[in-house]
Amino acid sequence: VRVPAGAEIVIEGRLLPGVRETEGPFGEFPQYYGPAGEHPAIEVQAIATRAKPVFHTIVPAAMEHLLLGAIPREATIAAHLQRTCPTVLDVHLSRGGVCRYHLYVKLRKTQEGQGRNVIMAAFAAHADVKQVTVVDEDVDVHDPTAVEWAVATRFQAARDLFVIPRAQGSKLDPSADDGVSDKLGLDATMPLDRDGFTYTVVHVPGEDDPDLDALLTDERYEF
């Protein structure tokens, strides 16, 4: 049997037709145990290793498990959303949403209703996503405090929240009904017809690029 020259461990065997063995339960990304299931069995015939083999694995339900799923999913979701709405600027699957279920989307809104379209497109982009929050381009979607601030100050539930009941979700979500899940959308973007003052963010002059040399040599601060 030909195997990769760099292999650490090689397990040789044959699949047994029609034979199933119980596998699991395993720790899964939602940080709960997934159910055990019947899966094909292999009859191991030989095991070969290097002199001191290294066995690579990940810690289940830990951050490395979450991030391994989040990074490719974010890229896939971003590409899908940008095809339907080119003014989508960034996406982030939050850690609190186990890097699968809660999605933050940064949008340069050009038309009212666009936020809702993006939310529905995100649900279609990946079935695991169950909550989508859309924010404006001045909000960092990688900062959960910034996203919560946008929801706190730019969102009204009766106007900006909608629920899609009984959609396809994740079978590993313990709150779902065998993978059937409700979806929640939050449009936390500012209205386009806002006046020039209501949503003006407080800004202290010079805070972004302070001249420390000038401050340190200012005679007013000598003692």
FENVEN-V113522 format. One record per pair of residues at least 24 apart in sequence whose ideal C-beta (glycine too) atoms are under 10 Angstrom apart, sorted by the first residue. I is the first residue (numbers start at 1). J is the second residue. If there is no record, write none. Layout:
i->[I;I]
j->[J;J]
//
This chain:
i->[1;1;1;3;6;7;7;7;7;8;8;8;8;8;8;8;8;9;9;9;9;9;9;9;9;10;10;10;10;10;10;11;11;11;11;11;11;11;12;12;12;12;12;12;13;13;13;13;13;13;13;14;14;14;14;15;15;15;15;16;16;16;16;19;26;26;26;27;27;27;27;27;28;28;28;28;28;28;28;28;28;29;29;29;29;29;29;29;29;29;29;29;29;29;29;29;30;30;30;30;30;30;30;30;30;30;30;30;31;31;31;31;31;31;32;32;32;32;32;33;33;33;33;34;34;34;34;35;35;61;63;63;65;65;66;66;66;66;66;66;67;67;67;68;69;69;69;69;69;70;70;70;70;70;70;71;73;73;73;73;73;73;73;74;74;74;76;76;77;77;77;77;77;77;77;77;77;78;78;78;79;80;80;80;80;80;81;81;81;81;81;81;81;81;81;81;82;83;83;84;84;84;84;84;84;84;85;85;85;85;85;85;85;85;86;87;87;87;87;88;88;88;88;88;88;89;89;89;89;90;90;90;90;90;90;91;91;91;91;91;91;92;92;92;92;92;92;92;93;93;93;93;94;94;94;94;94;94;95;96;97;97;97;97;97;97;98;98;98;98;99;100;100;100;100;100;100;100;101;101;101;101;101;101;101;101;101;101;101;101;102;102;102;102;102;102;102;102;103;103;103;103;103;103;103;103;104;104;104;104;104;104;104;104;104;104;104;104;104;104;104;104;105;105;105;105;105;105;105;105;105;106;106;106;106;106;106;106;106;106;106;106;106;107;107;107;107;107;107;107;107;107;108;108;108;108;109;109;109;109;109;109;109;109;109;110;111;112;112;112;112;112;113;114;114;114;115;115;115;115;115;115;116;116;116;116;116;117;118;118;118;119;119;119;119;119;119;119;120;120;120;120;122;122;123;123;123;123;123;123;123;124;124;126;127;127;127;127;127;127;127;127;128;128;128;128;128;128;128;128;129;129;129;129;129;130;130;130;130;130;130;130;130;130;130;130;131;131;131;131;131;131;132;132;132;132;132;133;133;133;133;133;133;134;134;134;134;134;134;135;135;135;135;135;136;136;136;136;137;138;138;138;139;139;147;147;148;149;149;150;150;150;150;151;151;151;152;153;153;153;153;154;154;154;154;154;154;154;154;155;155;155;155;155;156;156;157;159;159;160;160;160;160;160;161;161;161;161;162;162]
j->[45;46;48;48;50;48;49;50;53;48;49;50;52;53;54;55;56;47;48;49;50;53;54;55;56;46;47;48;49;50;53;42;44;45;46;47;48;49;42;44;45;46;47;48;41;42;43;44;45;46;47;42;43;44;45;40;41;42;43;40;41;42;43;43;60;61;172;59;60;61;62;65;60;61;65;98;170;171;172;173;174;60;61;62;65;66;68;69;70;98;99;100;101;128;170;172;61;66;97;98;100;101;128;170;172;173;174;175;60;61;62;65;66;98;61;98;172;173;174;60;61;172;174;60;171;172;174;171;172;98;95;99;98;99;93;95;97;98;99;100;93;95;99;99;93;98;99;100;128;94;95;97;98;99;100;99;99;100;103;125;126;128;129;99;103;126;125;126;103;105;121;122;124;125;126;129;132;105;122;125;125;121;122;124;125;126;105;107;117;118;119;121;122;124;125;132;121;121;125;117;118;120;121;122;124;125;109;110;111;114;115;117;118;121;110;111;114;118;137;114;118;121;122;134;137;135;136;137;141;135;137;139;140;141;142;118;122;125;132;141;142;133;140;141;142;143;144;147;126;128;129;141;131;133;141;142;144;147;144;144;128;129;130;131;133;144;128;170;172;173;128;126;128;129;130;170;172;173;126;128;129;130;131;169;170;172;173;175;176;181;129;130;131;132;133;144;147;184;128;129;130;131;132;133;134;141;131;132;133;134;135;139;140;141;142;143;144;146;147;150;186;188;132;133;134;135;141;147;187;188;189;134;135;136;137;138;139;140;141;142;147;150;189;134;135;136;137;139;141;187;188;189;136;137;138;189;134;135;136;137;187;189;190;191;192;192;192;187;189;191;192;193;187;187;189;192;160;185;186;187;188;189;160;162;185;187;189;187;185;187;189;162;164;183;184;185;186;187;162;164;183;185;183;185;164;167;168;169;183;184;185;167;168;170;167;168;169;170;171;179;181;183;168;169;170;171;172;173;179;181;167;169;170;181;183;164;167;169;170;173;175;176;181;182;183;184;181;182;183;184;185;186;183;184;185;186;187;184;185;186;187;188;189;160;185;186;187;188;189;186;187;188;189;190;188;189;190;199;189;190;199;201;188;189;186;188;188;188;201;186;188;189;190;186;187;188;188;188;190;199;201;186;187;188;189;190;191;194;199;186;187;188;189;190;187;188;186;187;191;185;186;187;188;189;185;186;187;188;186;187]
//
